[in-house]
Amino acid sequence: LALRRAYTMVQVLGRRPVWLRVLSAMNKASSWDEYCALAQEAFGATKAEEDWANAEEDMPSATLLRRAIKDLKDARTKDDDESAKKLRFTLSGLTKRNHLGIEAAKWYPPTAPLKTKNVIDEYLQELTESLHHVTHSDQVPLEEKLSFLNRVRRTVGI
């Protein structure tokens, strides 16, 4: 009887929480689609998570991120030489590791691996679109593009 109780205790105490087992399975996923499917199945977004993702008052840098998004969008949507220079200048200031703390663990909860603050997603999307715009712009000569992208690469640490 004592042996049976000890065995049961080992099973109960030794078992990892379900969310930890799911995260382990997600880390072994062979593709991004498989990873997303496992995450969605295990951690489907709840109303509380959606509210958290939409809320910006608990994120001190949200106002600055919104301003950066606006500045990038304004410079990207105009199609002249001055705007192309402004876009490169703005990108030079924004492409940094952990800019405004957006890589902090508190913005990427372990129980919702596909969810973060919406303002971070919007910022990264605008940053990506702006970099794409610079690389495909006819106003920027090839040598300047290469020089700019090389500086950005070094700033980010790649």
Backbone hydrogen bonds, N-H to C=O, Kabsch-Sander energy under -0.5 kcal/mol:
donor,donor_aa,acceptor,acceptor_aa,energy
5,R,1,L,-2.4
6,A,2,A,-2.3
7,Y,3,L,-2.4
8,T,4,R,-2.3
9,M,5,R,-2.5
10,V,6,A,-2.2
11,Q,7,Y,-2.1
12,V,8,T,-2.5
13,L,9,M,-3.1
14,G,10,V,-2.2
15,R,11,Q,-0.8
21,R,17,P,-2.0
22,V,18,V,-2.6
23,L,19,W,-2.2
24,S,20,L,-2.0
25,A,21,R,-2.2
26,M,22,V,-2.7
27,N,23,L,-2.2
28,K,24,S,-0.8
28,K,25,A,-0.6
29,A,26,M,-1.4
35,Y,31,S,-2.1
36,C,32,W,-2.8
37,A,33,D,-2.4
38,L,34,E,-2.4
39,A,35,Y,-2.4
40,Q,36,C,-2.9
41,E,37,A,-2.4
42,A,38,L,-2.3
43,F,39,A,-3.4
44,G,40,Q,-0.8
50,E,46,T,-2.3
51,D,47,K,-2.6
52,W,48,A,-2.3
53,A,49,E,-2.6
54,N,50,E,-2.0
55,A,51,D,-1.8
59,M,56,E,-1.5
62,A,59,M,-1.9
65,L,61,S,-2.3
66,R,62,A,-2.6
67,R,63,T,-2.1
68,A,64,L,-2.3
69,I,65,L,-2.6
70,K,66,R,-2.3
71,D,67,R,-2.7
72,L,68,A,-2.6
73,K,69,I,-2.5
74,D,70,K,-2.7
75,A,71,D,-2.2
76,R,72,L,-2.4
77,T,73,K,-2.2
78,K,74,D,-1.0
84,A,80,D,-2.0
85,K,81,D,-2.1
86,K,82,E,-2.4
87,L,83,S,-2.7
88,R,84,A,-2.0
89,F,85,K,-2.5
90,T,86,K,-2.8
91,L,87,L,-2.8
92,S,88,R,-2.1
93,G,89,F,-1.3
94,L,90,T,-1.2
95,T,91,L,-2.3
96,K,94,L,-1.6
97,R,155,T,-0.6
99,H,96,K,-1.3
101,G,98,N,-2.4
102,I,99,H,-1.5
104,A,101,G,-1.5
107,W,104,A,-1.8
108,Y,105,A,-1.8
112,A,109,P,-1.6
115,K,112,A,-2.0
118,N,53,A,-2.4
120,I,117,K,-0.6
121,D,117,K,-1.7
122,E,118,N,-2.8
123,Y,119,V,-2.2
124,L,120,I,-2.7
125,Q,121,D,-2.3
126,E,122,E,-2.5
127,L,123,Y,-2.5
128,T,124,L,-2.3
129,E,125,Q,-2.5
130,S,126,E,-2.4
131,L,127,L,-2.3
132,H,128,T,-2.4
133,H,129,E,-2.3
134,V,130,S,-2.2
135,T,131,L,-2.1
136,H,132,H,-1.5
137,S,134,V,-1.0
145,K,141,P,-2.2
146,L,142,L,-2.6
147,S,143,E,-2.4
148,F,144,E,-2.8
149,L,145,K,-2.9
150,N,146,L,-2.1
151,R,147,S,-2.1
152,V,148,F,-2.5
153,R,149,L,-2.5
154,R,150,N,-2.2
155,T,151,R,-2.4
156,V,152,V,-2.4
157,G,153,R,-1.4
158,I,153,R,-2.4
